[in-house]
Amino acid sequence: MREETIEKYTNAVLGVIDKEREREIIARRYGLFERKETLEQIGELLGITRERVRQLEKSVVAKLKETANKGEIAAVLAAQETLLDKITENGNVMRTLDLSSTLTGEKKPNRLVVSRIAFLADMCPKLELMGDNDNFHQTITVKKHSPAQYVEENVAKIIEAIKEFGKPHPVEKIAVAVGHSDPKHTAALSSTSKHLATLSGKWGLIKWPTVNPKNIRDKIYVILKEKGSHMHFNEIAKAIKGSEFKRKDVTTQAIHNELIKDGRFVLIGRGLYALKEWGYKKGTVSDIIADILKKANKPLHRDEIVKEVLKNRYVKETTILLNLQSKPQFKRVAKATYTLEEA
């Protein structure tokens, strides 16, 4: 649906309203030509009380919906056919912003377009408009299959299921957990909630950085977590630039700086970083050797030491041997066998 068509339908519905003042109130309350305005702002503009604006708005909207229910507003019928098709394809529920993007083909649709689609949907007998609040984004639902109460109840179930999982999960598994037969419907419901987020095909709580990374450090964490193994900081930079993250225009130097500062990341080789939660520890090669000998509590052959060090660091074997031979804290007690020097 083109923006011109959306505007045409909007003007046609407004044209059903007889009085100019009432048209003004509806247009300003829905933000059809400018930003949305409060009851107080409109009342001050028109020289009437806030309560009078509220009464008029309620009365006019009720009349418009009644007329639309009778099938007497052609623009509503035409808009409803298109909107209903798109929302049904999406799982009977859709954020107004996403619907606007789908209809216009614009990734970030014009604010007026979003407001006009919300207005048209609110007039459609087969659709229901859920307003934006602390828990939900503005959403349009197919009234017959997914009324507002149903959406609220099922989103609550989805949130509880995700909390039980304790980490992000694919929507297919979440659908099974809440008893939905169609994962697309589960995803559609999840997208309406301000408490949920998705990334790389998995849904989780919006406070989890693995689905909603807010800064460079979180993004690095997500990249390493998804890879499941160490990466060079240059690789991490490329991965972030090619990711689904909203803001990914970060420099390689900035990424390297965050890797150094954040305790979640451990340098395990030249430019190579891994997650601390994988069992890696911070420190130099000599620190790692000392830790290995301390835990063993007995002399170890150099081959055993090398084997253990390579589990924590991606370095050359010669580097390990050089540390064993040159650092004063290590003492050779037999051929190629070392222990810690007594303090």
Secondary structure as UniProt FT lines:
FT   HELIX           3..14
FT   TURN            15..16
FT   HELIX           20..30
FT   HELIX           39..46
FT   HELIX           50..69
FT   TURN            70..71
FT   HELIX           74..89
FT   TURN            90..91
FT   STRAND          93..95
FT   HELIX           96..104
FT   HELIX           111..123
FT   TURN            125..126
FT   STRAND          127..130
FT   STRAND          139..142
FT   TURN            143..145
FT   HELIX           148..165
FT   STRAND          169..170
FT   HELIX           171..178
FT   HELIX           183..191
FT   TURN            194..195
FT   STRAND          196..199
FT   TURN            200..201
FT   STRAND          202..205
FT   TURN            206..207
FT   TURN            209..211
FT   HELIX           216..227
FT   STRAND          231..232
FT   HELIX           233..241
FT   HELIX           252..261
FT   TURN            263..264
FT   STRAND          265..269
FT   TURN            270..271
FT   STRAND          272..275
FT   HELIX           276..278
FT   HELIX           285..296
FT   STRAND          300..301
FT   HELIX           302..309
FT   TURN            310..312
FT   HELIX           317..326
FT   TURN            328..329
FT   STRAND          330..334
FT   TURN            335..336
FT   STRAND          337..340
//
